[in-house]
């Protein structure tokens, strides 16, 4: 029904927003510590 579809949509929307917020915060905090935004850079040998 429409109510069930709206409930499922809201459920996915909630998790989707939560995931986006988590990714945004992780990028912001990683950017605060790593200005380049690439925390893995420098760990890998450049010859690879």
C-alpha positions, 0 to 999 in steps of 0.5 A: 500500500501507499503507507507501506511504501512511504514507510519503506522509503522513509526507512531507506531515506533515514539510513541514506541520510545517516550514511551521508552525514557519517561520510561528510563528518569523516571527510571533514575530520580527516581533512582537519588532520590531513589537509590533502584529504588523502590519509593513505598518501605517503604510506605506499611506495611511489615506485608501486 
